[in-house]
């Protein structure tokens, strides 16, 4: 087994995690480190010098924990507004001379996979992942293994997850200038889903929402396949800013009162309850109404959840969330957030918890869920020791994008 190091450069924190997947599928954690992020705002680099200085400090600290140098990392990213698009590759199988359907061979599957992957994106977008969905043989939909079937036409739906090219490349360059190798950039929403969804829950229709500081990422798994994914450039930092502006207090005061007393649900019975806000630098102490605070939080979170719901209703109109909603990220710990989720999505909503982890307390694993999922993603790309077939190589390759 070899240790993999993954990195998240978030709006609020830089996080590092090192670990390796055991033969039984469990994850052994070798070390973790987190540091307050600098130079990053709303998921974008605002002050490159501060960002790289903090990143180098974090890498050095992690090397001390591992007692060895770090040469390469997988980078977890929300990529400035991730989107997903389904593209279809189409291959004509009819024999030109006899005009008859043909048996489907491994080479045909390889070719249609390549066709599905090659659909171009706009210049300002970059592929992060190409994830295989279903094959179609003539009028037969939902085929998972078409080899040796007979047909006139073979189609394949491929879900391409893509992000803003400049954002992805800027974060990759930040890592390169440490200097260490950025092995790959991986969508954080996919990582969160891999951390908290065991295989059996990927089979039912389950929505995973990662509530970060700078963005909100989401992924739906159904029938073991990612059906749609995306990212909304709204997160916990935006709620803090709303509170700061609405109550005329500092962002530090707003963040503290949000975590200590805030709720994603309003309660009219609390109309008279007040909250004390201690003085902070040039801002004096304040007394505010709990109802006012929670109205601000609830409005932003309801808007965020509604954006996610609109997206999945558009992309997956026939999927009912029988597996419910799982929340991850820092925002998942906000009081009332799961009740609000149930109200918006009309299904059970719970906290997503990483599974099969060794060497990390359960409570702490919640903070590193995205990175835990990235370790699983990286492990899924490793080729087995025995030489795999060409088809197996391609099926493993389409997990990751080429960042072309």
C-alpha positions in Angstrom: 0.0 0.0 0.0 1.2 3.5 -0.7 0.1 6.7 1.1 -1.9 9.3 -0.8 -1.9 12.9 0.2 -4.9 15.1 -0.6 -5.3 18.9 -0.3 -8.3 21.2 0.0 -7.6 25.0 -0.3 -10.9 26.3 1.0 -12.3 29.7 1.7 -12.0 29.2 5.4 -9.4 26.5 5.9 -6.6 24.7 4.2 -6.9 21.0 5.0 -4.5 18.1 4.3 -5.1 14.4 4.8 -2.8 11.4 4.1 -4.0 7.8 4.1 -4.2 4.5 2.2 -6.9 2.1 1.4 -6.5 -1.4 2.9 -7.2 -4.7 1.1 -10.6 -4.8 2.9 -11.6 -1.4 1.6 -11.2 0.5 4.9 -9.1 3.7 5.0 -6.2 4.0 7.3 -5.4 7.7 8.1 -1.7 8.5 8.4 -2.1 12.1 9.4 -4.2 15.3 9.1 -3.6 19.0 9.3 -5.7 22.1 9.0 -4.8 25.8 9.0 -6.9 29.0 8.6 -6.9 29.9 4.9 -5.6 33.3 3.7 -5.9 35.0 0.4 -9.0 33.0 -0.7 -12.4 34.5 -0.8 -15.7 33.0 -2.1 -13.7 30.1 -3.6 -11.4 32.2 -5.6 -7.8 33.4 -5.1 -7.8 37.0 -4.1 -4.2 37.5 -2.7 -1.9 35.0 -4.3 1.1 35.8 -2.2 -0.8 35.2 1.1 -2.4 32.0 -0.3 0.9 30.4 -1.3 2.6 31.4 1.9 -0.1 29.8 3.9 -0.1 26.7 1.7 3.7 26.3 2.1 3.2 26.5 5.9 0.6 23.8 5.8 2.6 21.5 3.6 5.7 21.9 5.8 3.6 21.1 8.9 2.1 18.0 7.3 5.5 16.8 6.3 6.5 17.1 10.0 3.5 15.0 10.9 4.3 12.3 8.3 8.0 12.5 8.9 8.7 12.5 5.2 8.6 14.9 2.2 5.4 15.4 0.2 6.1 15.3 -3.5 2.6 15.2 -5.0 -1.0 15.8 -3.9 -4.6 15.4 -5.2 -6.3 18.8 -5.2 -9.9 19.0 -4.1 -11.8 21.8 -5.8 -15.2 23.4 -6.5 -13.6 24.9 -9.6 -15.5 28.2 -9.7 -18.9 26.8 -10.3 -18.9 23.2 -11.3 -21.5 22.0 -13.8 -22.4 18.7 -15.3 -23.6 17.8 -18.8 -24.6 14.5 -20.4 -23.1 13.9 -23.8 -23.9 10.9 -26.0 -21.5 9.0 -28.2 -23.1 7.1 -31.2 -21.5 4.3 -33.2 -23.1 2.8 -36.3 -22.7 -1.0 -36.2 -24.4 -2.0 -39.5 -22.2 -3.9 -41.9 -21.9 -1.7 -45.0 -21.9 -4.7 -47.4 -24.7 -6.8 -45.9 -26.7 -4.0 -44.1 -27.2 -6.3 -41.1 -26.8 -5.7 -37.4 -23.5 -6.8 -35.9 -22.3 -8.3 -32.7 -20.8 -5.8 -30.3 -17.1 -6.4 -29.5 -14.7 -4.9 -27.0 -13.3 -2.6 -29.6 -16.8 -1.2 -30.4 -17.2 -0.3 -26.7 -13.8 1.4 -26.6 -14.7 3.4 -29.6 -18.1 4.7 -28.4 -16.5 5.6 -25.0 -14.0 7.8 -26.8 -16.7 9.3 -29.0 -18.7 10.2 -25.8 -15.7 11.8 -24.2 -14.7 13.9 -27.1 -17.6 16.4 -27.2 -15.9 19.8 -26.9 -16.5 22.3 -24.0 -16.4 26.1 -24.3 -12.9 27.5 -24.1 -13.5 28.8 -20.6 -14.4 25.4 -19.2 -12.2 22.4 -18.3 -13.1 18.7 -17.8 -12.7 17.4 -14.3 -14.4 14.0 -14.7 -16.1 11.9 -17.4 -18.4 9.4 -15.7 -20.1 6.6 -17.7 -23.8 6.3 -17.4 -25.8 3.9 -19.6 -25.4 2.2 -23.0 -28.2 1.9 -25.5 -28.3 -0.8 -28.1 -30.9 0.2 -30.8 -34.1 0.7 -28.8 -32.8 -1.1 -25.6 -32.1 1.5 -22.9 -30.2 1.2 -19.6 -27.7 -1.4 -20.8 -24.6 -1.7 -18.6 -22.7 -4.4 -20.4 -23.4 -4.5 -24.1 -20.5 -6.8 -25.2 -21.7 -9.7 -27.3 -25.1 -8.2 -27.8 -26.3 -7.6 -31.4 -27.5 -4.3 -32.8 -27.4 -1.7 -35.6 -26.4 1.2 -33.3 -24.5 1.6 -30.0 -24.9 4.7 -27.9 -23.4 5.7 -24.6 -24.4 8.5 -22.3 -21.4 10.1 -20.5 -21.7 12.7 -17.7 -19.0 15.3 -18.0 -18.3 17.3 -14.9 -16.5 20.5 -15.7 -15.4 23.7 -14.0 -14.1 27.2 -14.8 -10.8 26.8 -16.5 -9.1 29.8 -15.0 -10.0 28.9 -11.4 -8.9 25.3 -11.8 -5.6 26.3 -13.4 -4.9 29.0 -10.8 -5.3 26.6 -7.9 -3.2 24.0 -9.7 -0.4 26.6 -10.3 -0.6 27.5 -6.7 0.3 23.9 -5.8 2.9 23.7 -8.5 4.7 26.8 -7.1 5.0 25.3 -3.6 6.6 23.4 -5.4 4.9 20.0 -5.4 3.1 18.1 -8.2 -0.6 18.4 -8.5 -1.6 14.9 -9.6 -5.2 15.7 -10.4 -7.9 18.2 -9.6 -11.0 16.4 -8.2 -14.5 17.8 -7.7 -15.2 18.2 -4.0 -18.9 17.3 -4.3 -18.0 13.9 -5.8 -15.4 13.4 -3.0 -18.0 14.1 -0.4 -20.4 11.5 -1.9 -17.7 8.9 -2.0 -16.9 9.5 1.7 -20.4 9.1 3.0 -22.2 6.8 0.6 -21.6 3.1 0.9 -22.3 1.1 -2.3 -25.8 0.1 -1.2 -26.8 3.7 -0.7 -25.5 4.6 -4.2 -28.1 2.2 -5.6 -31.0 4.1 -4.2 -31.5 7.7 -5.2 -29.5 9.8 -2.7 -28.6 13.5 -2.9 -25.4 14.6 -1.1 -25.0 18.3 -0.4 -21.6 19.7 0.7 -22.2 23.0 2.5 -18.8 24.8 2.4 -17.7 28.3 3.3 -17.4 29.5 -0.3 -19.7 27.2 -2.3 -22.4 24.5 -2.0 -21.7 21.3 -4.0 -24.1 18.5 -4.8 -24.2 15.1 -6.4 -27.0 12.6 -6.9 -26.3 8.8 -7.0 -28.9 6.4 -8.4 -28.5 2.8 -9.5 -24.8 3.1 -8.6 -24.3 5.9 -11.1 -23.8 9.7 -10.7 -26.9 11.2 -12.3 -26.1 14.9 -12.0 -23.6 17.1 -10.1 -23.0 20.8 -9.7 -21.8 23.7 -7.5 -23.5 26.9 -6.4 -21.1 29.8 -5.6 -22.9 30.4 -2.3 -21.7 29.1 1.1 -21.3 29.9 4.8 -19.2 33.0 4.1 -22.2 34.5 2.3 -24.5 33.9 5.4 -21.9 35.6 7.6 -21.8 38.6 5.2 -25.6 38.8 5.2 -25.6 38.9 9.0 -22.8 41.4 9.2 -24.6 43.8 6.8 -28.1 43.2 8.2 -27.2 43.7 11.8 -24.4 46.2 11.3 -21.8 44.2 13.1 -18.3 43.0 12.1 -17.8 39.8 10.1 -16.0 38.3 13.1 -19.0 39.1 15.3 -21.4 37.7 12.6 -19.5 34.4 12.3 -19.4 33.9 16.0 -23.1 34.6 16.6 -24.0 32.4 13.6 -22.2 29.4 15.0 -23.3 30.0 18.6 -26.9 31.1 18.3 -27.9 30.9 14.7 -30.6 28.6 13.2 -31.7 27.8 9.6 -35.3 27.9 10.9 -37.3 30.8 12.3 -39.4 30.4 15.3 -42.1 33.0 15.9 -42.3 32.0 19.5 -38.8 33.5 19.9 -40.0 36.9 18.9 -39.0 38.4 22.3 -35.7 36.4 22.8 -32.6 38.5 22.6 -29.0 37.6 22.0 -26.0 39.4 23.4 -23.1 40.1 20.9 -19.8 41.0 22.7 -17.8 44.0 21.5 -15.1 43.4 18.9 -12.4 45.9 18.0 -14.2 49.1 16.7 -17.6 47.4 17.0 -19.4 47.8 20.3 -21.5 45.2 22.1 -25.0 44.7 20.8 -28.3 43.1 21.8 -30.2 41.6 18.8 -33.4 39.7 18.4 -33.0 35.9 17.8 -35.9 36.1 15.2 -34.0 38.7 13.2 -30.8 36.7 13.1 -32.5 33.5 12.1 -34.6 35.2 9.5 -31.4 36.3 7.7 -29.9 32.8 7.9 -33.1 31.0 6.9 -33.6 33.3 3.8 -30.1 32.5 2.5 -30.2 28.8 3.2 -33.7 28.4 1.8 -32.5 30.1 -1.4 -29.5 27.8 -1.6 -31.5 24.6 -1.2 -34.1 25.9 -3.7 -31.3 26.4 -6.3 -30.1 22.8 -5.8 -33.7 21.5 -6.0 -34.4 23.4 -9.2 -31.2 22.0 -10.7 -32.0 18.3 -9.9 -35.7 18.7 -10.9 -34.5 19.9 -14.3 -31.7 17.3 -14.8 -33.4 14.3 -13.0 -37.2 14.8 -13.2 -37.9 11.1 -12.9 -35.8 10.5 -9.9 -37.4 10.4 -6.4 -34.9 10.8 -3.6 -35.8 7.5 -1.9 -32.4 7.5 -0.2 -33.0 11.0 1.2 -30.5 13.9 1.5 -27.2 13.7 3.3 -25.5 16.9 4.3 -21.7 17.4 4.7 -19.4 20.3 5.2 -19.2 23.0 7.9 -22.7 24.2 7.2 -24.2 20.8 7.9 -23.7 21.5 11.6 -25.9 24.7 11.6 -28.9 24.3 14.0 -32.1 23.6 12.1 -30.4 22.9 8.8 -31.6 19.3 8.5 -35.2 20.4 9.3 -35.0 23.0 6.6 -33.6 20.4 4.1 -36.6 18.1 4.8 -39.0 21.1 4.3 -37.4 22.0 0.9 -36.8 18.5 -0.5 -39.7 16.7 1.2 -37.6 13.7 2.1 -35.6 12.7 5.2 -32.4 14.8 5.6 -29.5 13.7 7.8 -25.8 14.3 8.5 -23.5 12.4 6.2 -20.9 10.5 8.1 -17.7 8.9 6.6 -17.6 5.2 7.0 -14.8 2.5 7.3 -12.2 5.0 8.7 -9.4 4.0 11.0 -7.1 6.4 12.8 -9.4 9.4 13.0 -12.1 10.1 15.6 -15.7 10.0 14.2 -16.2 13.7 15.1 -13.0 14.8 13.4 -13.7 12.7 10.3 -16.7 14.9 9.6 -14.4 17.9 9.1 -12.3 15.8 6.6 -15.1 14.1 4.7 -14.2 15.6 1.4 -10.6 14.6 1.7 -11.5 11.1 2.8 -13.6 10.7 -0.3 -10.7 12.0 -2.4 -8.5 9.2 -1.1 -11.2 6.7 -2.2 -11.3 8.4 -5.6 -7.5 8.2 -6.0 -7.6 4.6 -5.1 -10.2 3.8 -7.7 -7.8 5.0 -10.4 -5.0 2.6 -9.5 -4.5 -0.3 -11.9 -4.4 -3.8 -10.4 -1.1 -5.6 -10.4 -2.1 -8.0 -13.1 -2.3 -6.5 -16.6 -5.9 -5.5 -17.2 -7.6 -5.6 -20.5 -7.7 -2.5 -22.7 -11.4 -2.1 -21.9 -10.8 -2.2 -18.1 -8.1 0.5 -18.6 -10.5 2.7 -20.4 -13.3 2.2 -17.9 -10.9 3.1 -15.1 -9.6 6.1 -17.0 -13.0 7.7 -17.6 -13.3 8.2 -13.8 -10.9 11.1 -14.2 -10.8 14.0 -16.7 -7.8 15.0 -18.8 -8.0 18.8 -18.0 -7.8 19.5 -21.7 
